[in-house]
């Protein structure tokens, strides 16, 4: 301890850094939490919360436009874009305020509002020129939006999710590039809020879905609502106060090119770890081809060093709950060195708040296909699922993967109504090593969307040869029920 200025230094005061601080503080009072940028976490400032605020407004507008089939006729709703964005900003700032209050509650002696770069494995140079040494270090510096080559041509008409939540009003039109989680959520939300929107993706990706059947079904549903191109070649040029987008179907070299003018481009082409400016080349840490330290995700430790990774900067699972778990593990291990530990991670759970919602639970279809695991698949479609149909929630598909020899549920992928809730049920069951047979013994109330989960489990049991073959589709009410 006497050799170093502090016991533990933590670079970054976002979700992962704050979790690391709290965990380390249980074991030592010699801590430095360093962050020279605006505080507030990616989630609160530019991620989870403002995007859900925009989606909430969009879903309200969509519901108001979708009443006629229930026999309810309303005048077309008026969408006040300035009021929508005012609420987004106000509530966003409220969430950010909670984070700022939390950091303010940390002892002043622990918080240093400066950036830091490595001079060697134990030495950090701060923005002021001061040097700080630490026995152990946690890197929790977050991520930033990536800008793909073609869309750079949009010039100052280019926005990322780090900027659109500061909009004073909604644009008349927007081209959204990227069909991952952020692109799907923002693209659909803007469309539902009356913005003329066109979504451009690559490699046929639809969110994070890896199951070809779920991906195809989700793509069909989204395309039926708004303009989406899942594999497009594109060119973007700024045109005064707007942009010109040219695109073609990248799957067909003879496909014609199309052109359309938009007010702006929204870039949702992914995020990159904030590691390039940390001076990692001055350390002995092993780095991958992108310059990200190679770490053990069961301990967050980089090799056998005294340095740990946590959160989005690790380029592993850029989700708030994962960042919190990683920060807790990294902070505690940094404080406990050399008595650090490895810990089994929680069941993976990823949710996209589009409509239909998307959920990936446990092992994905791609992971299981690439492994040596023998697994069976059971599915359910939601077009004729009783509760879904009565509520007019539309269709979707859930596919469950179970180990062939044991019947243990390994994972699932879903695009459908209430995927966030069904995803949690499956994640909890997987966490408990539940089998398909065990899950079928759980109570299911009628009429609920969870009955669709039961049908998928019955189909999975049939695929495992563990029970009678049920109907292919889930029809909870109707002929023969």
C-alpha positions as CSV (number, residue, x, y, z in Angstrom):
1,X,0.0,0.0,0.0
2,X,2.7,2.5,0.9
3,X,4.3,2.0,-2.6
4,X,1.2,3.5,-4.4
5,X,-0.8,6.6,-4.1
6,X,-4.1,4.6,-4.0
7,X,-5.0,1.0,-3.7
8,X,-7.5,1.0,-6.5
9,X,-8.0,3.5,-9.4
10,X,-11.1,3.3,-11.5
11,X,-11.2,4.9,-14.9
12,X,-14.7,6.0,-15.8
13,X,-17.7,6.8,-13.6
14,X,-20.5,5.3,-15.7
15,X,-22.6,2.3,-14.8
16,X,-19.6,-0.1,-14.6
17,X,-17.3,2.4,-12.9
18,X,-19.8,3.2,-10.2
19,X,-20.5,-0.4,-9.6
20,X,-16.7,-1.1,-9.4
21,X,-16.3,1.9,-6.9
22,X,-19.1,0.6,-4.6
23,X,-17.6,-2.9,-4.6
24,X,-14.0,-1.8,-4.0
25,X,-15.1,0.6,-1.3
26,X,-16.3,-2.3,0.8
27,X,-12.7,-3.5,1.1
28,X,-10.6,-0.3,1.0
29,X,-10.8,3.4,1.5
30,X,-7.9,4.1,-0.8
31,X,-9.7,4.7,-4.1
32,X,-9.6,7.1,-7.0
33,X,-12.6,7.3,-9.3
34,X,-11.4,9.3,-12.3
35,X,-13.7,10.8,-15.0
36,X,-13.1,14.1,-16.8
37,X,-16.1,14.0,-19.1
38,X,-19.8,14.7,-18.5
39,X,-21.2,12.3,-15.9
40,X,-24.6,10.6,-16.2
41,X,-23.9,7.1,-17.7
42,X,-24.6,6.0,-21.3
43,X,-27.9,4.5,-20.2
44,X,-29.3,7.6,-18.6
45,X,-27.9,10.2,-20.9
46,X,-28.0,8.7,-24.5
47,X,-29.1,5.1,-24.2
48,X,-31.7,3.0,-22.4
49,X,-33.8,5.7,-20.8
50,X,-34.1,8.5,-23.5
51,X,-34.7,5.8,-26.2
52,X,-37.5,4.3,-24.1
53,X,-39.0,7.7,-23.6
54,X,-39.1,8.2,-27.4
55,X,-40.5,4.7,-27.9
56,X,-43.2,5.3,-25.3
57,X,-44.4,8.4,-27.2
58,X,-44.3,6.5,-30.5
59,X,-46.3,3.6,-29.1
60,X,-49.0,5.9,-27.8
61,X,-49.3,7.5,-31.2
62,X,-49.4,4.1,-32.9
63,X,-52.1,2.9,-30.5
64,X,-54.2,6.0,-31.3
65,X,-54.0,5.2,-35.0
66,X,-54.9,1.5,-34.5
67,X,-58.4,1.7,-33.0
68,X,-60.7,1.2,-36.0
69,X,-60.5,-2.6,-36.0
70,X,-61.8,-2.6,-32.4
71,X,-64.8,-0.5,-33.6
72,X,-63.4,2.7,-32.1
73,X,-63.1,5.6,-34.5
74,X,-61.0,8.6,-33.6
75,X,-59.8,11.6,-35.5
76,X,-56.2,11.2,-36.7
77,X,-54.0,12.1,-33.8
78,X,-51.9,15.3,-33.9
79,X,-48.2,14.7,-33.0
80,X,-46.5,17.7,-31.5
81,X,-42.9,16.9,-32.2
82,X,-41.6,19.8,-30.0
83,X,-43.7,18.5,-27.1
84,X,-42.5,14.9,-27.6
85,X,-38.9,16.0,-27.6
86,X,-39.4,18.3,-24.6
87,X,-40.7,15.4,-22.5
88,X,-37.8,13.2,-23.7
89,X,-35.2,15.8,-22.7
90,X,-36.9,16.6,-19.4
91,X,-37.2,13.0,-18.2
92,X,-33.8,12.2,-19.6
93,X,-32.3,15.0,-17.5
94,X,-34.2,13.7,-14.5
95,X,-32.6,10.3,-14.9
96,X,-29.2,11.9,-15.4
97,X,-29.8,13.9,-12.2
98,X,-30.2,10.8,-10.2
99,X,-26.8,9.6,-11.4
100,X,-25.1,12.9,-10.7
101,X,-26.6,12.8,-7.2
102,X,-25.1,9.4,-6.6
103,X,-21.6,10.5,-7.6
104,X,-22.0,13.6,-5.5
105,X,-22.6,11.3,-2.5
106,X,-19.3,9.7,-3.0
107,X,-16.6,11.2,-0.7
108,X,-14.8,14.1,-2.4
109,X,-11.4,12.5,-1.6
110,X,-12.3,9.6,-3.9
111,X,-13.5,11.5,-7.0
112,X,-11.1,13.1,-9.4
113,X,-12.7,15.0,-12.3
114,X,-9.9,14.4,-14.8
115,X,-9.2,12.0,-17.6
116,X,-6.2,9.6,-17.3
117,X,-3.8,7.8,-19.6
118,X,-1.4,5.0,-18.8
119,X,2.4,5.8,-18.5
120,X,3.1,2.3,-17.4
121,X,1.2,-0.6,-15.8
122,X,0.8,1.2,-12.4
123,X,1.1,4.9,-13.4
124,X,-1.6,7.1,-14.7
125,X,-1.0,10.7,-16.0
126,X,-4.0,12.9,-15.4
127,X,-5.3,15.8,-17.6
128,X,-3.6,18.3,-15.2
129,X,-0.2,16.6,-15.7
130,X,-0.3,15.1,-12.2
131,X,0.7,11.5,-11.9
132,X,-1.2,8.9,-9.9
133,X,0.0,5.4,-9.1
134,X,-2.3,2.5,-8.2
135,X,-1.8,-1.0,-6.9
136,X,-4.8,-2.2,-9.1
137,X,-6.8,-0.5,-11.9
138,X,-10.2,-0.9,-13.3
139,X,-10.8,0.3,-16.9
140,X,-14.5,1.3,-17.3
141,X,-14.4,4.0,-19.9
142,X,-17.5,3.1,-21.9
143,X,-18.0,3.4,-25.6
144,X,-18.8,5.8,-28.4
145,X,-20.9,5.6,-31.6
146,X,-19.2,4.2,-34.7
147,X,-19.8,6.0,-38.0
148,X,-19.7,3.8,-41.1
149,X,-17.9,5.1,-44.2
150,X,-20.9,5.8,-46.6
151,X,-22.9,7.8,-44.1
152,X,-20.0,10.3,-43.3
153,X,-21.2,12.0,-46.5
154,X,-24.2,13.4,-44.6
155,X,-21.9,16.0,-43.0
156,X,-23.6,18.0,-40.3
157,X,-26.9,16.4,-41.1
158,X,-25.6,13.2,-39.4
159,X,-26.8,12.4,-35.9
160,X,-26.1,9.5,-33.6
161,X,-28.0,8.4,-30.5
162,X,-25.6,10.7,-28.6
163,X,-27.2,13.6,-30.3
164,X,-30.8,13.0,-31.3
165,X,-32.2,13.2,-27.8
166,X,-31.2,16.8,-27.8
167,X,-33.5,17.6,-30.8
168,X,-35.8,20.5,-30.2
169,X,-38.4,19.0,-32.6
170,X,-38.9,16.0,-34.8
171,X,-37.6,16.1,-38.4
172,X,-40.0,15.6,-41.3
173,X,-37.9,12.7,-42.6
174,X,-34.9,10.6,-41.6
175,X,-32.7,7.8,-43.1
176,X,-31.7,5.4,-40.3
177,X,-28.6,3.4,-40.9
178,X,-28.1,0.2,-38.9
179,X,-30.6,-2.5,-38.3
180,X,-29.3,-3.6,-34.9
181,X,-30.9,-2.9,-31.5
182,X,-30.5,0.9,-31.7
183,X,-31.5,1.2,-35.3
184,X,-34.6,-0.9,-35.0
185,X,-35.8,0.9,-31.9
186,X,-35.2,4.4,-33.2
187,X,-36.3,3.7,-36.8
188,X,-39.6,2.3,-35.8
189,X,-40.2,5.0,-33.1
190,X,-39.5,7.8,-35.6
191,X,-41.9,6.2,-38.1
192,X,-44.6,5.9,-35.6
193,X,-44.2,9.6,-34.6
194,X,-44.9,10.6,-38.2
195,X,-41.4,11.0,-39.5
196,X,-40.9,9.6,-43.0
197,X,-38.4,7.0,-42.2
198,X,-36.4,4.5,-44.2
199,X,-34.1,1.9,-42.5
200,X,-30.9,0.6,-44.1
201,X,-29.1,-2.5,-42.8
202,X,-26.4,-4.9,-43.8
203,X,-26.0,-8.6,-44.0
204,X,-29.7,-9.3,-43.4
205,X,-29.4,-8.5,-39.7
206,X,-32.6,-7.8,-37.9
207,X,-31.6,-6.7,-34.4
208,X,-29.5,-9.3,-32.6
209,X,-31.5,-12.3,-33.9
210,X,-29.4,-15.2,-34.9
211,X,-32.1,-17.8,-35.5
212,X,-32.9,-17.7,-39.3
213,X,-36.6,-18.5,-38.8
214,X,-37.2,-15.9,-36.1
215,X,-35.2,-13.3,-38.1
216,X,-37.2,-13.9,-41.2
217,X,-40.5,-13.6,-39.3
218,X,-39.4,-10.4,-37.6
219,X,-38.2,-8.9,-40.8
220,X,-41.6,-9.6,-42.4
221,X,-43.5,-7.9,-39.6
222,X,-41.3,-4.8,-39.6
223,X,-41.4,-4.5,-43.4
224,X,-45.2,-4.6,-43.3
225,X,-45.1,-1.4,-41.1
226,X,-42.2,0.7,-42.4
227,X,-39.6,0.8,-45.2
228,X,-36.7,-1.4,-44.3
229,X,-33.8,-2.8,-46.4
230,X,-31.9,-5.5,-44.5
231,X,-29.0,-5.7,-47.0
232,X,-28.4,-2.5,-48.9
233,X,-25.5,-0.9,-50.7
234,X,-25.8,2.9,-50.2
235,X,-24.3,6.3,-50.9
236,X,-25.0,9.4,-48.9
237,X,-24.3,13.0,-49.8
238,X,-25.2,16.2,-48.1
239,X,-27.6,18.4,-50.1
240,X,-28.0,21.8,-48.4
241,X,-30.1,21.4,-45.3
242,X,-30.8,17.7,-46.1
243,X,-29.2,14.6,-47.5
244,X,-29.5,12.5,-50.7
245,X,-29.4,8.7,-50.1
246,X,-28.9,6.3,-53.0
247,X,-29.3,2.6,-52.4
248,X,-29.6,-0.7,-54.0
249,X,-30.3,-4.3,-53.0
250,X,-26.8,-5.7,-52.1
251,X,-28.0,-9.2,-52.7
252,X,-28.5,-8.6,-56.4
253,X,-25.8,-7.1,-58.4
254,X,-28.3,-6.2,-61.2
255,X,-30.7,-4.5,-58.8
256,X,-31.6,-0.9,-59.7
257,X,-30.5,2.1,-57.7
258,X,-33.0,4.3,-55.9
259,X,-32.7,7.8,-54.6
260,X,-34.5,9.8,-51.9
261,X,-34.0,13.0,-50.0
262,X,-34.2,13.2,-46.2
263,X,-33.8,15.9,-43.7
264,X,-31.1,13.9,-41.9
265,X,-29.3,10.6,-41.3
266,X,-29.5,8.8,-38.0
267,X,-26.4,6.6,-37.5
268,X,-27.0,3.4,-35.5
269,X,-24.2,1.4,-36.9
270,X,-22.8,0.2,-33.5
271,X,-20.6,1.5,-30.7
272,X,-16.8,1.1,-30.2
273,X,-14.9,0.8,-26.9
274,X,-13.3,4.0,-25.5
275,X,-9.8,2.6,-25.3
276,X,-7.8,4.3,-28.1
277,X,-6.7,7.3,-26.0
278,X,-5.8,5.4,-22.9
279,X,-2.1,4.9,-23.7
280,X,-2.5,1.1,-23.5
281,X,0.6,0.8,-25.8
282,X,2.6,2.0,-22.8
283,X,1.5,-1.1,-20.8
284,X,2.3,-4.8,-21.0
285,X,-1.3,-5.7,-21.4
286,X,-2.3,-8.2,-24.2
287,X,-4.6,-6.5,-26.8
288,X,-6.8,-7.9,-29.5
289,X,-6.7,-6.6,-33.1
290,X,-8.9,-3.7,-32.2
291,X,-6.7,-2.6,-29.4
292,X,-9.0,-3.9,-26.6
293,X,-7.4,-5.6,-23.7
294,X,-8.0,-9.4,-23.6
295,X,-9.6,-10.3,-20.4
296,X,-11.3,-13.2,-18.6
297,X,-15.0,-12.5,-18.5
298,X,-15.4,-14.7,-15.4
299,X,-13.1,-12.4,-13.4
300,X,-12.7,-9.3,-15.6
301,X,-9.0,-9.7,-15.1
302,X,-6.6,-8.9,-18.0
303,X,-4.3,-11.9,-18.2
304,X,-2.5,-12.3,-14.8
305,X,-2.1,-8.6,-14.4
306,X,-3.5,-6.2,-11.7
307,X,-5.8,-4.5,-14.3
308,X,-9.4,-5.3,-14.9
309,X,-12.0,-4.4,-17.6
310,X,-15.7,-3.6,-17.0
311,X,-18.6,-2.4,-19.1
312,X,-18.9,-1.4,-22.7
313,X,-15.2,-0.7,-23.1
314,X,-14.7,-4.5,-23.0
315,X,-16.7,-4.9,-26.2
316,X,-18.5,-8.0,-24.9
317,X,-22.1,-7.5,-23.7
318,X,-23.0,-3.8,-23.9
319,X,-26.0,-4.0,-21.6
320,X,-26.6,-2.0,-18.4
321,X,-27.1,-5.1,-16.2
322,X,-24.0,-6.7,-17.6
323,X,-22.0,-3.6,-17.0
324,X,-23.2,-3.5,-13.4
325,X,-22.3,-7.1,-12.9
326,X,-18.9,-6.7,-14.5
327,X,-18.1,-3.5,-12.5
328,X,-19.0,-5.2,-9.3
329,X,-16.7,-8.2,-10.1
330,X,-13.9,-6.0,-11.3
331,X,-14.0,-3.6,-8.4
332,X,-14.1,-6.4,-5.8
333,X,-11.3,-8.4,-7.5
334,X,-9.1,-5.2,-7.8
335,X,-9.5,-4.6,-4.1
336,X,-8.9,-8.2,-3.1
337,X,-5.8,-8.8,-5.2
338,X,-4.1,-11.2,-5.1
339,X,-7.1,-13.1,-3.7
340,X,-9.3,-12.5,-6.8
341,X,-11.9,-15.0,-7.9
342,X,-13.7,-16.2,-11.0
343,X,-17.5,-16.3,-10.9
344,X,-20.1,-17.9,-13.2
345,X,-22.0,-15.2,-15.1
346,X,-25.8,-14.9,-15.0
347,X,-27.9,-16.3,-17.9
348,X,-27.6,-13.9,-20.8
349,X,-30.7,-11.9,-21.5
350,X,-31.0,-9.3,-24.3
351,X,-34.2,-7.4,-25.1
352,X,-35.1,-5.0,-28.0
353,X,-38.0,-2.7,-27.3
354,X,-39.3,-2.7,-30.8
355,X,-42.8,-3.9,-31.8
356,X,-42.7,-6.8,-31.9
357,X,-40.2,-7.0,-29.1
358,X,-37.2,-9.1,-29.5
359,X,-35.6,-11.3,-26.8
360,X,-32.5,-13.5,-26.8
361,X,-32.2,-15.7,-23.8
362,X,-29.4,-18.1,-22.7
363,X,-27.5,-19.7,-25.6
364,X,-28.4,-18.3,-29.0
365,X,-29.3,-20.4,-32.0
366,X,-25.9,-19.5,-33.6
367,X,-23.9,-20.4,-30.5
368,X,-25.6,-23.8,-30.3
369,X,-25.3,-24.5,-34.0
370,X,-21.6,-23.8,-33.9
371,X,-21.1,-25.9,-30.8
372,X,-21.1,-29.7,-30.5
373,X,-24.3,-29.7,-28.5
374,X,-27.2,-31.8,-29.7
375,X,-30.4,-29.8,-29.2
376,X,-34.0,-29.9,-30.2
377,X,-36.2,-27.0,-31.1
378,X,-39.8,-26.2,-30.3
379,X,-41.7,-23.2,-31.4
380,X,-45.0,-21.2,-31.3
381,X,-46.4,-18.6,-33.6
382,X,-48.5,-15.8,-32.1
383,X,-50.8,-14.9,-34.9
384,X,-53.6,-17.1,-33.5
385,X,-52.5,-17.2,-29.9
386,X,-55.6,-16.4,-27.9
387,X,-54.6,-13.4,-25.8
388,X,-52.4,-11.9,-28.5
389,X,-55.3,-12.0,-31.0
390,X,-57.9,-10.5,-28.6
391,X,-55.6,-7.6,-27.9
392,X,-54.6,-7.1,-31.5
393,X,-50.9,-7.5,-30.7
394,X,-50.0,-9.0,-34.1
395,X,-47.8,-12.0,-34.7
396,X,-44.4,-13.3,-33.9
397,X,-42.4,-16.4,-33.3
398,X,-40.8,-18.0,-30.2
399,X,-38.2,-20.8,-30.6
400,X,-36.9,-22.7,-27.6
401,X,-33.7,-24.8,-27.6
402,X,-33.4,-27.8,-25.3
403,X,-30.6,-30.3,-24.8
404,X,-31.5,-33.5,-26.5
405,X,-30.2,-36.0,-23.9
406,X,-31.5,-34.2,-20.8
407,X,-34.4,-32.0,-21.8
408,X,-32.7,-29.0,-20.1
409,X,-33.7,-25.6,-21.6
410,X,-30.6,-24.0,-23.1
411,X,-31.8,-20.9,-24.7
412,X,-34.5,-19.2,-26.8
413,X,-35.0,-16.5,-29.4
414,X,-38.2,-14.6,-29.8
415,X,-39.8,-11.8,-31.8
416,X,-43.3,-11.3,-30.5
417,X,-45.6,-9.6,-28.0
418,X,-44.4,-9.2,-24.4
419,X,-41.0,-10.7,-25.3
420,X,-39.5,-8.8,-22.4
421,X,-41.7,-10.7,-19.9
422,X,-41.5,-14.1,-21.5
423,X,-37.8,-13.6,-21.8
424,X,-37.5,-13.1,-18.1
425,X,-39.4,-16.3,-17.3
426,X,-37.1,-18.3,-19.6
427,X,-34.0,-16.7,-18.2
428,X,-35.0,-17.6,-14.7
429,X,-35.8,-21.1,-15.7
430,X,-32.5,-21.5,-17.5
431,X,-30.7,-20.0,-14.4
432,X,-32.3,-22.9,-12.4
433,X,-31.3,-25.5,-14.9
434,X,-34.9,-26.3,-15.5
435,X,-35.9,-29.0,-18.0
436,X,-38.8,-28.7,-20.5
437,X,-40.8,-31.1,-18.4
438,X,-40.2,-29.1,-15.3
439,X,-41.3,-25.9,-16.9
440,X,-44.5,-27.6,-18.2
441,X,-45.3,-28.3,-14.6
442,X,-45.4,-24.6,-13.8
443,X,-48.8,-22.8,-13.5
444,X,-50.1,-21.0,-16.6
445,X,-53.1,-18.8,-16.3
446,X,-55.8,-18.5,-19.0
447,X,-56.0,-16.3,-21.1
448,X,-52.5,-15.0,-21.1
449,X,-49.6,-14.6,-23.5
450,X,-47.7,-17.0,-21.3
451,X,-49.9,-19.8,-22.7
452,X,-48.0,-19.3,-25.9
453,X,-44.8,-20.1,-24.0
454,X,-46.5,-23.3,-22.8
455,X,-47.4,-24.3,-26.3
456,X,-43.7,-23.7,-27.4
457,X,-42.6,-25.9,-24.5
458,X,-45.1,-28.6,-25.5
459,X,-43.7,-28.5,-29.0
460,X,-40.2,-28.7,-27.6
461,X,-41.1,-31.8,-25.5
462,X,-42.5,-33.4,-28.7
463,X,-39.2,-32.7,-30.5
464,X,-37.4,-34.3,-27.5
465,X,-39.8,-37.3,-27.8
466,X,-40.9,-36.5,-24.2
467,X,-44.6,-36.2,-24.7
468,X,-47.5,-36.4,-27.2
469,X,-47.2,-34.2,-30.2
470,X,-49.3,-31.0,-29.7
471,X,-50.9,-28.8,-32.3
472,X,-48.3,-26.9,-34.3
473,X,-49.9,-23.5,-33.6
474,X,-51.0,-22.0,-30.3
475,X,-54.8,-21.6,-30.4
476,X,-56.0,-21.1,-26.9
477,X,-59.7,-20.3,-27.8
478,X,-61.5,-21.5,-30.8
479,X,-62.7,-24.7,-32.6
480,X,-61.3,-27.8,-30.9
481,X,-60.0,-25.9,-27.9
